[in-house]
């Protein structure tokens, strides 16, 4: 199965990145630039979001993560986000380490 940005956003709508910018017509948020990640990176993003979502679902908690950007820096994926649970931060950190080849 080919993974795309659209497929990820359709499956994990809560993870849709928003640019924190005032837009007079649409409030405070506007759409971000399209991704240019390869399939391996997209698969890791998909797996990461699945693990984050499962963490919340297993605890019967609403998903409270705000992602402001998925970006590529020197060939690696980084996620700029805000979340309130250290355990969820640990999931994002685990995948950051995978992206950097540390795991």
C-alpha positions as CSV (number, residue, x, y, z in Angstrom):
1,X,0.0,0.0,0.0
2,X,1.4,3.4,-1.0
3,X,1.1,5.9,1.9
4,X,0.5,9.6,1.1
5,X,0.0,12.7,3.1
6,X,-3.7,12.7,2.2
7,X,-4.0,9.1,3.4
8,X,-2.4,9.9,6.7
9,X,-4.6,12.9,7.2
10,X,-7.7,11.0,6.3
11,X,-6.8,8.2,8.8
12,X,-5.5,10.5,11.5
13,X,-7.5,13.7,11.2
14,X,-6.4,14.9,14.6
15,X,-2.8,15.0,13.3
16,X,-3.5,17.5,10.6
17,X,-0.7,20.0,10.9
18,X,-1.8,23.6,11.2
19,X,0.3,26.7,10.8
20,X,-0.1,29.0,13.7
21,X,-0.8,32.1,11.8
22,X,-3.6,34.7,11.9
23,X,-5.7,34.5,8.7
24,X,-8.4,37.1,8.7
25,X,-10.8,35.0,6.7
26,X,-10.4,31.7,8.5
27,X,-9.4,32.5,12.1
28,X,-6.0,31.7,13.5
29,X,-5.0,28.7,11.4
30,X,-4.1,28.1,7.8
31,X,-2.9,25.1,5.8
32,X,0.8,24.1,5.7
33,X,2.9,23.2,2.7
34,X,2.6,19.8,1.1
35,X,5.1,17.1,2.2
36,X,7.9,15.7,0.1
37,X,8.7,12.7,2.3
38,X,9.7,9.3,0.8
39,X,7.7,6.1,1.4
40,X,9.9,5.0,4.3
41,X,9.4,8.3,6.1
42,X,5.7,8.2,5.4
43,X,5.5,4.7,6.9
44,X,7.2,5.8,10.0
45,X,4.9,8.8,10.4
46,X,1.9,6.5,9.9
47,X,3.2,4.1,12.6
48,X,4.0,6.9,15.0
49,X,0.6,8.4,14.7
50,X,-1.0,5.0,15.2
51,X,1.0,4.5,18.4
52,X,0.0,8.0,19.7
53,X,-3.6,7.4,18.9
54,X,-3.6,4.0,20.6
55,X,-2.1,5.5,23.7
56,X,-5.0,7.8,24.1
57,X,-7.6,5.2,23.1
58,X,-6.3,2.6,25.6
59,X,-6.8,5.3,28.3
60,X,-10.2,6.5,27.1
61,X,-8.8,10.0,26.7
62,X,-9.5,12.4,23.9
63,X,-6.6,12.9,21.6
64,X,-5.0,16.2,22.7
65,X,-2.1,16.8,20.4
66,X,-1.6,19.8,18.3
67,X,0.9,19.3,15.4
68,X,2.2,22.5,14.0
69,X,4.6,21.0,11.5
70,X,6.0,17.9,10.0
71,X,9.3,18.8,8.4
72,X,12.4,17.2,6.9
73,X,15.8,18.4,8.2
74,X,18.9,16.8,6.6
75,X,16.9,13.8,5.4
76,X,15.2,13.2,8.7
77,X,11.6,13.8,9.8
78,X,10.9,16.1,12.7
79,X,7.5,16.8,14.3
80,X,6.8,20.2,15.9
81,X,3.9,19.5,18.3
82,X,2.2,20.4,21.6
83,X,0.8,17.7,23.9
84,X,0.2,17.4,27.6
85,X,1.4,13.9,28.4
86,X,5.1,13.0,28.9
87,X,4.3,9.5,27.7
88,X,3.1,10.8,24.4
89,X,6.2,13.0,24.1
90,X,8.2,9.8,24.6
91,X,6.4,8.2,21.6
92,X,7.4,11.1,19.4
93,X,10.9,11.0,20.8
94,X,11.1,7.3,20.1
95,X,10.3,7.9,16.4
96,X,12.6,10.9,16.2
97,X,15.4,8.5,17.4
98,X,14.4,6.0,14.7
99,X,14.5,8.8,12.0
100,X,18.0,9.8,13.2
101,X,19.1,6.1,13.2
102,X,19.6,6.1,17.0
103,X,17.5,3.0,17.5
